[in-house]
Amino acid sequence: MAKDNKNLNKKPKVSPYWIYGIIIAVFIGLQLFGGSAFQSAREIKTSEFIDYLKQGDVKEVVIISNTKTARVYLTEEALKKDVHKPARSKGFLPSGNIPNYTLKFGDLGNFEDRIDEIIAENNLDTSRNADIENNAFGDFLISLLPFILIIGVWIFIMRRMSAGGGGGAGGQIFNIGKSKAKLFDEKTDTKTSFKDVAGLEGAKEEVQEIVDFLKYPEKYTSLGGKIPKGALLVGPPGTGKTLLAKAVAGEAKVPFFSLSGSDFVEMFVGVGASRVRDLFKQAKEKSPSIIFIDEIDAIGRARGKNNFSGSNDERENTLNQLLTEMDGFGTNTNVIVLAATNRADVLDSALMRAGRFDRQIYVDLPDVRERKEIFEVHLRPLKKEETLDVDFLAKQTPGFSGADIANVCNEAALIAARKGKKAVNKQDFLDAVDRIVGGLEKKNKIITPDEKKAIAYHEAGHATVSWMLEHAAPLVKVTIVPRGQSLGAAWYLPEERLIVRPEQMLDEMCATMGGRAAEKVIFNKISTGALSDLEKVTKQARAMVTVYGLSDKVGNVTYYDSSGQQTGFTKPYSEETAELIDREISEIIEKQYQRAIKILEENKDKLTELAEVLLEKEVIFKDNLEKIFGKRPFEKETVPLIEKTPTSTEEEE
């Protein structure tokens, strides 16, 4: 019986479009063929018609002027003749107005005159009549065609409106106020788990707890606690904020809505607020659920800023609606909002308050231990050598984000494939770091011998001064091969410090000025090659004076505003203080420049020897400096020894 029921259910369904198609086909057939599809009339030539007319066989001729055809009706006597036997057959439908013959003619006036002339000459009773052929049904159909088109378009739009969901609102003008949020489906979408998120232990623990809130709410609410309404992920680009949200989507067993802050922004007024309402309506219908808004600064900027027009601001309306939905009358605590941004300083204070975003999770750049974990994740799919030292790679990439490390691994695999290797080795990773940090090598760049010599002494000056100073970052590699936009570069392995002291900053500034100082000591001339050095030391000196309060003359004050309320039109200090700041910055830089000159003059012979080696080999490493200067007296055990290998952090010239 079950099979019979299935067979009954498999009967072909009659689509209404089939009926529409049949009706249209009938209309077209009637229009094209009129009634002639059911009737027959033999077509003859004009000469035959003239013969029949002269013989007196024609009873009536009806001339259709608009189609230049003539209908010929024979007499009863003529129909009895054998020559007219084909004209006796009738059509399928009986009718008294079926012609026996039809014919086509050329000029209407000549044809009529010819007929009248024959009738007069032969004294015939043949009648000549005129008519116009028209199709009343066809004319009626043509007049109805515009209305049919309008009704058809309207039905199509209505069907699209009813069929379009929230996810497809962008392509349908009537659904423009619908949310563009994508509902994560754990069965079809790629699942990311917390195991795929390396490092970020603190941030991972926070978002894991949010998932637990939704899975086991009674565990937390039994003690009187409330589930947090939102969590804001803040941090530099590439640190894994969106990756954390993907892990939440993969781990949480609740509906997960994902969209970007720019998805709310539209050229039409009121669309953003409408989309926010629709998004939270969908989330509440499927609660408990999670909403993730990436790059929330697109709509969450502080209100009242940069609105010079004085008109209605669509972004402010969107933000106001978001604030109301997150914490206002009638809001539901079963919807948790996750958001990510790397510009938390521009967000509105009402959005950041507790009750909306109860938690702010800072996702910082990974330290050396976390970088090792990130490398281990991205090295899984690579065919690498078994002896590859992951600790070494982690130490060679200070300041790298998770996205940078993923790029290093991919670039290393591409370099190994380009060289035809079967596995990715240590040198491929170091070449990848050089490629990413310094740019592509340009060995064919045209450089004159004098320029090459100046570049060599410039880079040797950096290396010499950094080697002689205690707090300067230890040098790893120096090259005069053009790379990217730089003519030469020096790679350092900086110590990862949480706090920086004045003597450490001054040593770094002195090492940075070593390039220009070397040009002054050797050639007694300076060049434009120190542009990036000057930019760097000027920023450092200004930060010492105006941000960190490390200047004795200016004092323990800072002019840094972490809230971002300051504008470029006003200064938080007087003109006298501005002059003092400028003098202090210039004095700090000049002292370190003279200090670098003194160090290089004391080691001029070693500087020259190092520059000659650099001119000869184009690339020198730490062991070349040890042969010339001896063991660095300030060497620390935590700094890894690197032999003939480049590393990540560079001093570009």
C-alpha positions as CSV (number, residue, x, y, z in Angstrom):
1,M,0.0,0.0,0.0
2,A,2.9,2.3,0.8
3,K,4.3,1.8,-2.7
4,D,0.9,2.5,-4.3
5,N,0.7,5.7,-2.3
6,K,4.1,6.8,-3.5
7,N,3.1,6.1,-7.1
8,L,-0.1,8.1,-6.6
9,N,2.0,11.0,-5.2
10,K,4.3,10.8,-8.3
11,K,1.5,11.9,-10.6
12,P,2.7,14.8,-12.8
13,K,1.7,18.1,-11.4
14,V,-0.1,20.4,-13.8
15,S,1.8,23.7,-13.9
16,P,-0.3,26.8,-14.5
17,Y,2.4,27.9,-16.9
18,W,1.4,25.0,-19.2
19,I,-2.1,26.3,-19.4
20,Y,-0.8,29.8,-20.1
21,G,1.4,28.4,-22.9
22,I,-1.4,26.5,-24.6
23,I,-3.7,29.6,-24.5
24,I,-0.9,31.8,-26.0
25,A,-0.3,29.2,-28.7
26,V,-4.0,29.2,-29.7
27,F,-4.0,33.0,-29.8
28,I,-0.9,33.1,-32.0
29,G,-2.4,30.4,-34.3
30,L,-5.6,32.2,-34.7
31,Q,-3.8,35.5,-35.3
32,L,-1.4,34.0,-37.9
33,F,-3.8,31.8,-39.8
34,G,-7.2,33.3,-39.0
35,G,-9.9,31.0,-40.2
36,S,-8.0,29.7,-43.2
37,A,-6.4,26.9,-41.3
38,F,-9.8,25.1,-41.5
39,Q,-10.7,26.2,-45.0
40,S,-9.2,25.8,-48.5
41,A,-9.1,28.0,-51.6
42,R,-6.9,27.2,-54.6
43,E,-4.6,30.1,-55.7
44,I,-4.5,30.7,-59.4
45,K,-2.5,33.0,-61.7
46,T,-3.8,36.2,-63.1
47,S,-3.8,34.9,-66.6
48,E,-5.9,31.9,-65.6
49,F,-8.4,34.3,-63.9
50,I,-8.6,36.4,-67.1
51,D,-9.4,33.3,-69.2
52,Y,-12.1,32.2,-66.7
53,L,-13.5,35.7,-66.7
54,K,-13.7,35.9,-70.5
55,Q,-15.5,32.5,-70.6
56,G,-18.2,33.8,-68.2
57,D,-17.3,31.4,-65.4
58,V,-16.9,34.1,-62.8
59,K,-19.9,35.1,-60.8
60,E,-18.2,37.6,-58.5
61,V,-14.7,39.1,-57.8
62,V,-14.0,40.6,-54.4
63,I,-10.8,42.7,-54.4
64,I,-9.0,43.1,-51.1
65,S,-7.1,46.3,-51.5
66,N,-5.0,46.2,-48.3
67,T,-3.6,42.7,-49.0
68,K,-3.6,43.0,-52.9
69,T,-5.5,39.7,-53.2
70,A,-8.7,38.8,-55.0
71,R,-11.4,36.2,-54.1
72,V,-13.0,34.6,-57.1
73,Y,-16.5,33.1,-56.9
74,L,-17.7,30.8,-59.8
75,T,-21.1,30.4,-61.2
76,E,-23.1,27.2,-60.7
77,E,-22.6,26.2,-64.4
78,A,-18.9,26.7,-64.2
79,L,-18.6,24.5,-61.1
80,K,-19.9,21.6,-63.1
81,K,-17.0,21.7,-65.5
82,D,-14.1,19.3,-65.1
83,V,-11.5,22.1,-65.2
84,H,-13.0,23.6,-62.0
85,K,-13.1,20.3,-60.2
86,P,-10.4,21.3,-57.6
87,A,-12.5,24.3,-56.7
88,R,-15.4,22.2,-55.6
89,S,-13.8,20.9,-52.3
90,K,-14.9,22.6,-49.2
91,G,-13.1,23.4,-45.9
92,F,-13.5,21.6,-42.6
93,L,-16.0,24.2,-41.4
94,P,-19.1,24.8,-43.5
95,S,-19.5,28.4,-44.6
96,G,-21.3,30.2,-47.4
97,N,-18.5,32.7,-48.0
98,I,-15.7,30.4,-49.1
99,P,-14.1,31.6,-52.4
100,N,-13.4,29.1,-55.1
101,Y,-10.1,30.7,-56.1
102,T,-7.8,33.4,-54.8
103,L,-5.1,35.3,-56.6
104,K,-2.5,38.0,-56.1
105,F,-2.2,41.1,-58.3
106,G,0.2,44.0,-58.7
107,D,-1.2,47.5,-59.3
108,L,-4.7,47.9,-58.0
109,G,-5.8,50.5,-60.6
110,N,-4.6,48.5,-63.6
111,F,-6.2,45.3,-62.3
112,E,-9.6,46.9,-61.8
113,D,-9.5,48.6,-65.2
114,R,-8.7,45.3,-66.8
115,I,-11.6,43.5,-65.2
116,D,-14.0,46.3,-66.1
117,E,-12.8,46.3,-69.7
118,I,-13.3,42.5,-70.1
119,I,-16.8,42.7,-68.5
120,A,-17.8,45.5,-70.9
121,E,-16.4,43.8,-74.0
122,N,-18.1,40.4,-73.3
123,N,-21.3,41.9,-71.8
124,L,-20.9,39.8,-68.7
125,D,-23.0,39.7,-65.5
126,T,-19.9,39.4,-63.3
127,S,-19.9,41.8,-60.4
128,R,-16.8,43.5,-59.0
129,N,-16.7,44.4,-55.4
130,A,-14.1,45.8,-53.0
131,D,-13.3,44.9,-49.4
132,I,-10.7,45.3,-46.7
133,E,-9.5,42.3,-44.8
134,N,-9.3,42.7,-41.0
135,N,-8.9,40.4,-38.0
136,A,-11.0,41.7,-35.2
137,F,-9.6,39.2,-32.8
138,G,-6.0,40.0,-33.7
139,D,-6.7,43.8,-33.4
140,F,-8.3,43.2,-30.0
141,L,-5.3,41.1,-28.9
142,I,-2.9,43.8,-29.9
143,S,-4.8,46.4,-28.0
144,L,-4.7,44.2,-24.9
145,L,-1.0,43.5,-25.2
146,P,0.3,46.5,-23.2
147,F,-2.0,45.7,-20.3
148,I,-1.0,42.0,-20.4
149,L,2.7,43.0,-20.2
150,I,2.1,45.3,-17.3
151,I,0.1,42.7,-15.4
152,G,2.8,40.1,-16.2
153,V,5.6,42.3,-14.9
154,W,3.6,43.0,-11.7
155,I,3.0,39.3,-11.1
156,F,6.7,38.6,-11.6
157,I,7.7,41.3,-9.1
158,M,5.2,40.1,-6.5
159,R,6.4,36.5,-6.8
160,R,10.1,37.7,-6.4
161,M,9.0,39.7,-3.3
162,S,7.3,36.7,-1.7
163,A,10.1,34.3,-2.6
164,G,13.1,36.6,-1.6
165,G,14.4,35.9,1.9
166,G,16.6,38.1,4.1
167,G,19.8,36.7,2.6
168,G,18.9,37.7,-1.0
169,A,17.6,41.2,-0.3
170,G,20.4,42.9,-2.1
171,G,19.2,41.8,-5.5
172,Q,15.5,42.7,-5.0
173,I,14.5,46.3,-4.8
174,F,11.4,45.6,-2.6
175,N,13.6,43.7,-0.2
176,I,16.2,46.4,0.2
177,G,15.3,46.9,3.8
178,K,15.9,43.2,4.6
179,S,19.0,42.1,6.5
180,K,21.9,40.8,4.5
181,A,23.1,38.5,7.3
182,K,24.3,35.1,6.3
183,L,23.1,32.3,8.6
184,F,25.9,29.9,9.3
185,D,25.0,26.3,8.5
186,E,27.3,23.8,10.3
187,K,26.4,21.0,7.9
188,T,27.3,22.7,4.6
189,D,29.7,25.6,5.6
190,T,33.4,25.0,6.4
191,K,33.6,24.4,10.1
192,T,36.3,26.2,12.1
193,S,36.9,25.0,15.7
194,F,38.9,26.4,18.5
195,K,41.6,23.9,17.7
196,D,42.3,25.9,14.5
197,V,42.9,29.1,16.5
198,A,46.5,29.0,17.8
199,G,47.6,31.4,20.5
200,L,45.1,34.0,21.8
201,E,44.5,32.0,24.9
202,G,42.8,34.8,26.9
203,A,40.6,35.9,24.0
204,K,39.8,32.2,23.2
205,E,38.8,31.6,26.8
206,E,36.4,34.6,26.8
207,V,34.6,33.6,23.6
208,Q,34.5,29.9,24.7
209,E,32.6,31.1,27.8
210,I,30.1,32.9,25.5
211,V,29.4,29.6,23.7
212,D,29.0,27.8,27.1
213,F,26.5,30.5,28.1
214,L,24.2,29.5,25.2
215,K,24.8,25.8,25.6
216,Y,24.3,25.6,29.4
217,P,22.6,28.8,30.5
218,E,21.3,27.3,33.8
219,K,24.9,26.8,35.0
220,Y,25.4,30.5,35.1
221,T,21.8,31.8,35.7
222,S,21.3,29.5,38.7
223,L,23.5,31.8,40.8
224,G,21.6,34.9,39.7
225,G,24.0,35.9,36.9
226,K,22.9,37.2,33.5
227,I,24.2,36.2,30.1
228,P,26.3,39.0,28.6
229,K,24.6,40.8,25.8
230,G,27.7,41.5,23.7
231,A,31.5,41.1,23.3
232,L,33.7,43.4,21.3
233,L,36.9,42.0,19.7
234,V,39.5,44.7,19.4
235,G,43.0,44.5,18.0
236,P,45.4,45.2,15.2
237,P,44.7,43.9,11.7
238,G,45.5,40.2,11.1
239,T,45.5,39.1,14.7
240,G,42.6,36.7,14.3
241,K,39.4,38.5,15.4
242,T,37.3,37.2,12.5
243,L,38.9,33.8,12.9
244,L,37.7,33.7,16.5
245,A,34.2,34.5,15.3
246,K,34.4,31.7,12.8
247,A,35.4,29.3,15.6
248,V,32.4,30.5,17.6
249,A,30.2,29.7,14.6
250,G,31.7,26.3,14.3
251,E,31.5,25.4,18.0
252,A,28.2,26.9,19.0
253,K,25.1,24.8,18.4
254,V,22.9,27.8,18.0
255,P,22.0,29.9,14.9
256,F,24.9,32.2,14.0
257,F,24.3,35.3,11.8
258,S,27.3,36.9,10.2
259,L,27.6,40.2,8.3
260,S,29.8,43.2,7.9
261,G,29.2,46.7,9.2
262,S,29.1,48.0,5.6
263,D,26.2,45.8,4.8
264,F,23.9,48.2,6.7
265,V,25.0,51.2,4.7
266,E,23.0,52.1,1.6
267,M,22.3,55.1,-0.5
268,F,18.6,55.1,0.5
269,V,17.5,56.9,3.7
270,G,16.3,54.5,6.4
271,V,17.6,51.3,4.9
272,G,20.3,50.8,7.5
273,A,17.9,51.1,10.5
274,S,15.4,48.8,8.7
275,R,18.1,46.1,8.1
276,V,19.1,46.3,11.8
277,R,15.5,45.7,12.8
278,D,15.1,42.8,10.4
279,L,18.4,41.3,11.6
280,F,17.4,41.3,15.3
281,K,13.9,40.1,14.4
282,Q,15.4,37.0,12.6
283,A,17.8,36.4,15.5
284,K,15.0,36.6,18.1
285,E,12.8,34.2,16.2
286,K,15.7,31.7,16.3
287,S,16.9,32.5,19.8
288,P,19.2,31.7,21.5
289,S,21.4,32.9,18.7
290,I,24.6,34.9,18.0
291,I,25.0,37.9,15.7
292,F,28.5,38.7,14.5
293,I,29.2,42.2,13.0
294,D,32.6,42.5,11.4
295,E,34.2,45.9,11.1
296,I,31.5,47.5,13.2
297,D,33.3,50.9,13.0
298,A,31.5,51.4,9.6
299,I,28.3,52.2,11.5
300,G,29.5,52.6,15.1
301,R,31.4,55.9,14.8
302,A,30.9,58.5,17.5
303,R,27.8,60.5,16.7
304,G,28.1,64.2,16.0
305,K,31.5,64.0,14.3
306,N,32.2,65.0,10.7
307,N,28.5,65.9,10.0
308,F,29.0,69.3,8.5
309,S,25.9,69.1,6.3
310,G,23.5,69.4,9.2
311,S,21.2,67.0,7.4
312,N,19.8,63.6,8.3
313,D,22.8,61.2,8.8
314,E,22.0,57.7,7.6
315,R,24.8,56.2,9.6
316,E,23.6,57.8,12.9
317,N,20.1,56.5,12.3
318,T,21.6,53.0,11.8
319,L,23.7,53.3,15.0
320,N,20.7,54.6,17.0
321,Q,18.6,51.6,15.9
322,L,21.5,49.2,16.8
323,L,21.7,50.8,20.3
324,T,18.0,50.4,20.8
325,E,18.0,46.8,19.7
326,M,21.0,45.8,21.9
327,D,19.7,47.4,25.0
328,G,16.3,49.1,24.9
329,F,12.6,48.5,25.6
330,G,11.5,45.0,24.6
331,T,15.0,43.7,24.0
332,N,15.7,40.0,24.5
333,T,18.7,38.6,26.4
334,N,18.8,35.4,24.3
335,V,20.6,37.2,21.5
336,I,24.4,37.8,21.9
337,V,26.2,40.2,19.7
338,L,29.8,39.7,18.7
339,A,31.6,42.5,16.9
340,A,35.2,43.1,15.7
341,T,37.1,46.2,14.9
342,N,40.7,47.5,14.8
343,R,39.5,51.1,15.4
344,A,37.9,51.0,18.8
345,D,38.9,54.6,19.5
346,V,36.4,56.0,17.0
347,L,33.4,54.0,18.3
348,D,30.6,55.8,20.1
349,S,30.7,55.7,23.9
350,A,27.0,54.6,24.1
351,L,27.9,51.5,22.0
352,M,30.9,50.6,24.3
353,R,29.0,50.8,27.6
354,A,28.2,47.8,29.7
355,G,24.8,46.4,28.9
356,R,25.6,46.5,25.2
357,F,29.1,45.3,24.9
358,D,29.7,44.0,28.3
359,R,33.1,42.6,27.4
360,Q,35.9,44.1,25.4
361,I,38.4,41.4,24.4
362,Y,41.7,42.8,23.2
363,V,43.4,40.5,20.6
364,D,47.0,41.6,20.6
365,L,49.9,40.7,18.3
366,P,51.3,37.2,19.3
367,D,54.4,36.8,21.4
368,V,57.1,34.3,20.6
369,R,55.3,31.4,22.2
370,E,52.1,32.1,20.5
371,R,53.9,32.6,17.1
372,K,55.2,29.1,17.5
373,E,51.7,27.7,17.9
374,I,50.5,29.7,14.9
375,F,53.4,28.3,12.8
376,E,52.5,24.8,13.9
377,V,48.9,25.3,12.6
378,H,49.9,26.7,9.2
379,L,52.7,24.2,8.8
380,R,50.3,21.2,8.9
381,P,49.4,21.2,5.2
382,L,52.9,21.9,4.0
383,K,55.5,19.2,3.0
384,K,58.4,20.4,5.1
385,E,61.7,18.9,6.3
386,E,61.5,17.0,9.5
387,T,64.4,18.9,10.9
388,L,62.7,22.3,10.6
389,D,63.0,24.2,13.8
390,V,59.7,25.9,14.6
391,D,61.2,27.8,17.6
392,F,63.7,29.4,15.3
393,L,61.0,30.6,12.9
394,A,59.0,32.0,15.8
395,K,62.1,34.0,17.0
396,Q,62.7,35.3,13.5
397,T,59.3,36.9,13.1
398,P,58.9,39.5,15.9
399,G,55.9,41.8,15.4
400,F,54.2,39.4,12.9
401,S,50.5,38.9,13.1
402,G,48.7,35.6,12.5
403,A,47.9,36.7,9.0
404,D,51.6,37.6,8.4
405,I,52.7,34.1,9.6
406,A,50.2,32.4,7.3
407,N,51.6,34.5,4.4
408,V,55.2,33.5,5.3
409,C,54.2,29.8,5.2
410,N,52.5,30.2,1.9
411,E,55.3,32.2,0.4
412,A,57.9,29.7,1.6
413,A,56.0,26.8,-0.1
414,L,55.9,28.9,-3.4
415,I,59.6,29.6,-3.2
416,A,60.4,25.9,-2.6
417,A,58.2,24.9,-5.6
418,R,59.8,27.5,-7.8
419,K,63.2,26.0,-7.0
420,G,61.9,22.5,-7.7
421,K,62.3,21.2,-4.2
422,K,60.4,18.2,-2.7
423,A,60.1,19.7,0.7
424,V,60.1,23.2,2.3
425,N,63.3,23.9,4.3
426,K,64.6,26.5,6.7
427,Q,66.1,28.7,4.0
428,D,62.8,28.9,2.1
429,F,61.2,30.4,5.2
430,L,63.9,32.9,5.6
431,D,63.7,33.9,2.0
432,A,60.0,34.3,2.4
433,V,60.5,36.6,5.4
434,D,62.9,38.7,3.4
435,R,60.5,38.8,0.5
436,I,57.5,39.9,2.6
437,V,59.4,42.4,4.8
438,G,61.8,43.9,2.2
439,G,60.2,43.3,-1.1
440,L,61.4,41.6,-4.2
441,E,65.1,41.6,-5.0
442,K,66.1,43.8,-7.9
443,K,69.6,42.6,-8.8
444,N,69.3,44.1,-12.3
445,K,68.8,47.6,-11.1
446,I,71.3,50.0,-12.6
447,I,73.5,51.6,-9.8
448,T,76.7,53.5,-10.4
449,P,79.9,52.4,-8.6
450,D,79.9,55.7,-6.5
451,E,76.3,55.1,-5.5
452,K,77.0,51.5,-4.6
453,K,79.9,52.5,-2.5
454,A,77.9,55.1,-0.7
455,I,75.1,52.6,0.0
456,A,77.7,50.1,1.3
457,Y,79.2,52.6,3.8
458,H,75.7,53.7,4.8
459,E,74.7,50.1,5.7
460,A,78.0,49.4,7.3
461,G,77.5,52.4,9.5
462,H,74.2,51.0,10.7
463,A,75.9,47.7,11.4
464,T,78.9,49.2,13.2
465,V,77.0,51.5,15.5
466,S,74.4,48.9,16.4
467,W,77.2,46.4,17.2
468,M,78.8,48.9,19.6
469,L,75.7,50.0,21.5
470,E,74.3,47.9,24.4
471,H,70.6,48.5,23.9
472,A,70.5,48.6,20.1
473,A,68.9,45.6,18.4
474,P,71.5,43.0,17.4
475,L,72.2,42.9,13.7
476,V,71.6,39.7,11.8
477,K,72.0,40.5,8.1
478,V,73.1,43.5,5.9
479,T,72.6,43.7,2.2
480,I,73.2,46.3,-0.6
481,V,71.1,44.4,-3.1
482,P,68.1,46.6,-4.0
483,R,64.9,45.2,-2.6
484,G,61.5,46.8,-3.1
485,Q,61.9,50.6,-2.9
486,S,65.1,50.5,-0.8
487,L,68.6,50.5,-2.2
488,G,69.9,48.6,0.8
489,A,68.6,47.1,4.0
490,A,69.7,45.9,7.4
491,W,67.9,43.2,9.4
492,Y,67.8,43.2,13.1
493,L,66.4,40.9,15.8
494,P,64.9,43.3,18.3
495,E,64.3,42.4,21.9
496,E,60.6,42.1,22.7
497,R,60.1,44.6,25.5
498,L,57.0,45.5,27.4
499,I,58.4,48.8,28.7
500,V,61.1,50.9,27.0
501,R,63.6,53.1,28.9
502,P,65.1,56.3,27.6
503,E,68.6,54.9,27.2
504,Q,67.2,52.1,25.0
505,M,65.4,54.5,22.8
506,L,68.5,56.7,22.5
507,D,70.7,53.8,21.5
508,E,68.2,52.8,18.8
509,M,68.1,56.3,17.5
510,C,71.9,56.5,17.5
511,A,72.1,53.2,15.5
512,T,69.5,54.5,13.0
513,M,71.6,57.7,12.5
514,G,74.7,55.5,11.9
515,G,74.0,55.4,8.1
516,R,74.2,59.2,7.6
517,A,77.0,59.5,10.1
518,A,79.1,57.0,8.1
519,E,78.6,59.1,4.9
520,K,79.8,62.1,6.8
521,V,82.8,60.4,8.3
522,I,84.0,58.7,5.1
523,F,83.0,61.1,2.3
524,N,82.4,64.3,4.4
525,K,79.1,64.5,2.4
526,I,75.6,63.5,3.2
527,S,72.8,62.3,0.8
528,T,69.1,61.8,0.5
529,G,69.5,58.0,1.3
530,A,68.7,58.6,5.0
531,L,65.1,59.7,4.5
532,S,63.5,56.7,6.2
533,D,66.1,57.0,9.0
534,L,65.3,60.6,9.6
535,E,61.5,59.9,9.6
536,K,62.0,57.1,12.1
537,V,64.2,59.0,14.6
538,T,61.9,62.1,14.3
539,K,58.9,60.1,15.3
540,Q,60.8,58.5,18.2
541,A,62.1,61.8,19.5
542,R,58.7,63.4,19.2
543,A,57.1,60.5,21.1
544,M,59.8,60.8,23.8
545,V,59.0,64.5,24.3
546,T,55.2,64.8,23.7
547,V,53.9,61.3,24.5
548,Y,56.0,59.5,27.1
549,G,57.2,62.5,29.1
550,L,60.9,61.5,28.9
551,S,62.3,65.0,28.4
552,D,63.7,66.9,31.4
553,K,63.0,70.3,29.8
554,V,59.4,69.7,28.9
555,G,58.7,67.7,32.0
556,N,56.4,64.9,33.0
557,V,53.5,65.9,30.8
558,T,51.9,64.1,27.8
559,Y,50.0,65.6,24.9
560,Y,48.6,62.3,23.8
561,D,44.9,61.9,23.8
562,S,43.8,58.2,23.8
563,S,40.1,59.1,23.3
564,G,40.7,60.7,19.9
565,Q,38.8,63.9,20.8
566,Q,41.6,66.2,19.7
567,T,41.4,67.7,16.2
568,G,44.1,69.1,14.0
569,F,42.8,72.6,14.3
570,T,43.9,73.1,17.9
571,K,47.0,72.3,19.9
572,P,46.9,71.4,23.6
573,Y,49.9,73.6,24.3
574,S,51.0,77.2,23.8
575,E,53.3,78.6,21.1
576,E,56.2,78.9,23.7
577,T,55.8,75.2,24.5
578,A,55.7,74.3,20.8
579,E,59.0,76.1,20.3
580,L,60.5,74.2,23.3
581,I,59.2,70.9,21.9
582,D,60.8,71.6,18.5
583,R,64.1,72.6,20.1
584,E,64.1,69.5,22.3
585,I,63.4,67.1,19.4
586,S,66.1,68.6,17.3
587,E,68.6,68.5,20.2
588,I,67.9,64.8,21.0
589,I,68.4,63.8,17.3
590,E,71.5,66.0,16.9
591,K,73.1,64.5,20.1
592,Q,72.6,60.9,18.8
593,Y,74.0,61.9,15.4
594,Q,77.2,63.3,16.9
595,R,77.4,60.3,19.1
596,A,77.2,58.0,16.1
597,I,79.9,60.1,14.3
598,K,82.2,59.7,17.3
599,I,81.7,55.9,17.4
600,L,82.5,55.6,13.7
601,E,85.5,57.8,13.9
602,E,86.9,55.6,16.7
603,N,86.3,52.5,14.5
604,K,86.9,54.0,11.1
605,D,89.3,51.2,10.0
606,K,86.8,48.5,11.0
607,L,84.0,50.4,9.3
608,T,86.1,50.6,6.0
609,E,86.9,46.9,6.3
610,L,83.3,46.0,6.8
611,A,82.2,48.1,3.8
612,E,84.8,46.5,1.6
613,V,83.5,43.0,2.5
614,L,79.9,44.2,1.8
615,L,80.9,45.6,-1.6
616,E,82.5,42.3,-2.4
617,K,79.8,39.9,-1.2
618,E,76.8,42.2,-1.3
619,V,75.3,40.4,1.7
620,I,77.0,39.9,5.1
621,F,75.9,38.2,8.2
622,K,76.5,38.2,11.9
623,D,79.7,36.1,11.7
624,N,81.3,38.6,9.3
625,L,80.9,41.3,12.0
626,E,82.4,39.0,14.6
627,K,85.5,38.4,12.5
628,I,86.0,42.2,12.3
629,F,84.8,43.5,15.6
630,G,85.1,40.4,17.8
631,K,82.4,39.0,20.0
632,R,79.7,41.5,20.9
633,P,80.2,42.5,24.5
634,F,76.5,43.0,25.2
635,E,75.4,39.6,23.8
636,K,72.4,38.2,25.8
637,E,71.7,34.5,26.1
638,T,68.1,35.0,25.0
639,V,69.1,36.3,21.6
640,P,69.6,33.4,19.2
641,L,72.8,33.0,17.3
642,I,72.1,33.2,13.5
643,E,74.7,32.1,11.0
644,K,74.3,33.2,7.4
645,T,70.6,33.5,7.6
646,P,68.4,36.5,7.2
647,T,65.5,37.4,9.6
648,S,62.4,39.5,9.6
649,T,62.7,42.9,11.1
650,E,64.5,45.3,8.9
651,E,65.9,48.8,8.8
652,E,65.0,49.8,5.2
653,E,67.0,52.6,3.6
